[in-house]
Amino acid sequence: MLYVACFLKGDLVNNYLHILRCIKVLNILMRLKNLLNREKRIQKQR
C-alpha cells in the first residue's frame, strides 16, 4: 500500500531519487517492525 503511494506520487523518470528515498524509508520501517516483533517474542519467552 505505502509502496504504491510512493510510486504514484512521482513520475518514474523525473522522481527517481524520490522513489529511492521511499524505498529507503520503507526498508527502515520494516527493520523497526522486525525489531519490535523480536522484542515481543523475547518478552513472551520469559
Backbone as JSON Lines, residues from 0, in Angstrom:
{"i":0,"aa":"M","n":[0.84,-1.21,0.0],"ca":[0.0,0.0,0.0],"c":[0.88,1.26,0.0]}
{"i":1,"aa":"L","n":[1.76,1.37,0.99],"ca":[2.69,2.5,1.05],"c":[3.52,2.58,-0.22]}
{"i":2,"aa":"Y","n":[3.97,1.41,-0.64],"ca":[4.83,1.3,-1.82],"c":[4.17,1.92,-3.04]}
{"i":3,"aa":"V","n":[2.9,1.57,-3.24],"ca":[2.14,2.07,-4.39],"c":[1.99,3.58,-4.29]}
{"i":4,"aa":"A","n":[1.71,4.08,-3.1],"ca":[1.55,5.52,-2.91],"c":[2.83,6.25,-3.29]}
{"i":5,"aa":"C","n":[3.97,5.7,-2.9],"ca":[5.25,6.31,-3.23],"c":[5.43,6.42,-4.74]}
{"i":6,"aa":"F","n":[5.1,5.34,-5.45],"ca":[5.31,5.35,-6.89],"c":[4.32,6.26,-7.61]}
{"i":7,"aa":"L","n":[3.09,6.3,-7.13],"ca":[2.08,7.14,-7.77],"c":[2.4,8.62,-7.58]}
{"i":8,"aa":"K","n":[3.02,8.94,-6.45],"ca":[3.3,10.33,-6.12],"c":[4.25,10.95,-7.14]}
{"i":9,"aa":"G","n":[5.14,10.15,-7.69],"ca":[6.15,10.71,-8.58],"c":[6.22,10.04,-9.94]}
{"i":10,"aa":"D","n":[6.55,10.84,-10.93],"ca":[6.81,10.37,-12.29],"c":[8.08,9.51,-12.24]}
{"i":11,"aa":"L","n":[8.01,8.31,-12.79],"ca":[9.12,7.36,-12.68],"c":[10.46,7.92,-13.11]}
{"i":12,"aa":"V","n":[10.48,8.73,-14.18],"ca":[11.75,9.26,-14.68],"c":[12.2,10.47,-13.87]}
{"i":13,"aa":"N","n":[11.3,11.43,-13.68],"ca":[11.67,12.69,-13.02],"c":[11.95,12.51,-11.54]}
{"i":14,"aa":"N","n":[11.24,11.57,-10.9],"ca":[11.37,11.46,-9.45],"c":[12.05,10.16,-9.02]}
{"i":15,"aa":"Y","n":[13.07,9.78,-9.79],"ca":[13.85,8.58,-9.47],"c":[14.4,8.65,-8.06]}
{"i":16,"aa":"L","n":[14.95,9.82,-7.7],"ca":[15.51,10.0,-6.36],"c":[14.42,9.9,-5.29]}
{"i":17,"aa":"H","n":[13.25,10.45,-5.6],"ca":[12.12,10.37,-4.67],"c":[11.76,8.91,-4.4]}
{"i":18,"aa":"I","n":[11.75,8.1,-5.46],"ca":[11.43,6.68,-5.33],"c":[12.48,5.98,-4.48]}
{"i":19,"aa":"L","n":[13.75,6.29,-4.73],"ca":[14.82,5.68,-3.94],"c":[14.65,6.03,-2.46]}
{"i":20,"aa":"R","n":[14.29,7.28,-2.19],"ca":[14.07,7.72,-0.82],"c":[12.93,6.94,-0.19]}
{"i":21,"aa":"C","n":[11.85,6.75,-0.95],"ca":[10.7,5.98,-0.46],"c":[11.12,4.56,-0.08]}
{"i":22,"aa":"I","n":[11.91,3.94,-0.96],"ca":[12.35,2.57,-0.71],"c":[13.2,2.53,0.56]}
{"i":23,"aa":"K","n":[14.07,3.52,0.73],"ca":[14.93,3.58,1.9],"c":[14.09,3.69,3.17]}
{"i":24,"aa":"V","n":[13.09,4.56,3.14],"ca":[12.2,4.75,4.29],"c":[11.45,3.45,4.59]}
{"i":25,"aa":"L","n":[10.94,2.8,3.55],"ca":[10.22,1.54,3.76],"c":[11.12,0.49,4.37]}
{"i":26,"aa":"N","n":[12.37,0.42,3.93],"ca":[13.32,-0.54,4.5],"c":[13.53,-0.27,5.99]}
{"i":27,"aa":"I","n":[13.66,1.01,6.35],"ca":[13.84,1.38,7.76],"c":[12.61,0.98,8.57]}
{"i":28,"aa":"L","n":[11.42,1.24,8.02],"ca":[10.18,0.88,8.73],"c":[10.1,-0.63,8.94]}
{"i":29,"aa":"M","n":[10.45,-1.4,7.91],"ca":[10.41,-2.86,8.03],"c":[11.38,-3.34,9.1]}
{"i":30,"aa":"R","n":[12.56,-2.73,9.14],"ca":[13.57,-3.12,10.14],"c":[13.06,-2.83,11.55]}
{"i":31,"aa":"L","n":[12.44,-1.65,11.73],"ca":[11.88,-1.31,13.04],"c":[10.79,-2.29,13.44]}
{"i":32,"aa":"K","n":[9.94,-2.66,12.48],"ca":[8.86,-3.61,12.74],"c":[9.42,-4.95,13.18]}
{"i":33,"aa":"N","n":[10.49,-5.39,12.5],"ca":[11.12,-6.66,12.86],"c":[11.7,-6.61,14.26]}
{"i":34,"aa":"L","n":[12.32,-5.48,14.62],"ca":[12.88,-5.33,15.96],"c":[11.78,-5.4,17.01]}
{"i":35,"aa":"L","n":[10.65,-4.72,16.75],"ca":[9.54,-4.74,17.7],"c":[8.99,-6.15,17.87]}
{"i":36,"aa":"N","n":[8.85,-6.87,16.76],"ca":[8.36,-8.25,16.83],"c":[9.3,-9.12,17.64]}
{"i":37,"aa":"R","n":[10.61,-8.92,17.46],"ca":[11.61,-9.7,18.19],"c":[11.49,-9.42,19.68]}
{"i":38,"aa":"E","n":[11.32,-8.14,20.04],"ca":[11.16,-7.76,21.45],"c":[9.95,-8.46,22.06]}
{"i":39,"aa":"K","n":[8.84,-8.46,21.34],"ca":[7.62,-9.1,21.83],"c":[7.85,-10.58,22.06]}
{"i":40,"aa":"R","n":[8.55,-11.22,21.11],"ca":[8.82,-12.65,21.21],"c":[9.68,-12.96,22.43]}
{"i":41,"aa":"I","n":[10.69,-12.11,22.67],"ca":[11.58,-12.31,23.82],"c":[10.8,-12.18,25.12]}
{"i":42,"aa":"Q","n":[9.91,-11.2,25.18],"ca":[9.11,-10.99,26.39],"c":[8.19,-12.18,26.65]}
{"i":43,"aa":"K","n":[7.63,-12.77,25.59],"ca":[6.74,-13.93,25.75],"c":[7.48,-15.13,26.32]}
{"i":44,"aa":"Q","n":[8.74,-15.3,25.92],"ca":[9.52,-16.46,26.35],"c":[9.79,-16.45,27.85]}
{"i":45,"aa":"R","n":[9.88,-15.26,28.46],"ca":[10.18,-15.17,29.89],"c":[9.04,-15.7,30.74]}
